[in-house]
């Protein structure tokens, strides 16, 4: 039986104007939860929670998908734990 990992990521867009398109692209990856996180001076990050199978390469695959979104400035894993 394969377990799963709960992964929380913070995705920062390149600019304030890019937030909407970045959020929609992250939503298309089917996170379990998605939030807007204020950063500074009107800039917001997309904070998303994903349930990732505990299989080699799946975390890398998620990071690659997030980094390949147009207008993404950075992707940071802010939390990770095993699901029950």
N, C-alpha and C positions, 0 to 999 in steps of 0.2 A: 504494500500500500504506500503510495506516494503522499508525503505531507505537503503542507503549503506554508508559505511565508507571507506575512502581512508587511508590505513595504509602503512607507510614506515618502513621497518625493515632493520637492519644491522646484517648480519650473519657472524661471524668470524670463520674461520676454525681452527682446532687444530694446524696446521703448514702450512708453505708455500707449501709443497708438496701436501697437501690435498685440495688446492683451487679449482682445476679443477673439482674434483668429487663433491665437495660441490655446486659449481655453477650449474653443470648439474642437481643435485637433486633439487635445488631451482627452476630452469627453468621448471622442470617437474610438479611443483605446479601451473603453469600457471599465473605468475605475469603479471601485465599490463606493467611493465617496470622493467628492470634489468640493473645494472651498476656494474662496478668494482671500489672500493674505496681504494686507497693506504693508508696504515696505517703507517708502519715503517719497515725498514730493509727488504724490499721485501715482507712483509706480506700484503695481500690485503683482504678486506672484500667484501662480496656480498651485495649490497644495492638493495632491491627489493620493488616495490610498488604493493600492492594488493588492490582489490576492494572487501570488505567483507560485506555481507548482515548484516543489523543492527538487528540481531536476537540473543537472549541470547545463549551463548556458542560458537558462530562462531569464535570470537576472540581467545578464549581458544583453539579451535580446530586447528586454524592456527598455534598458538604458539607451540602446541604439535607436529604438523607435522614437523615444522622447527627444534625443539629440538631433534626430533627422527632421523634426518638425521645423518648418520655415519660421524664421524670426525668433527662435529660441536662443537666448543669450547663455543660459547655463541650466544644468540639471543637477540637483543635489539630493542625495538620499538623507532624509532627516530622521528616519526611524525604521526599525526592522525588528520583527519578532515572529516566532513560530505561532501558527494558528493551532487551535485545539481540535 
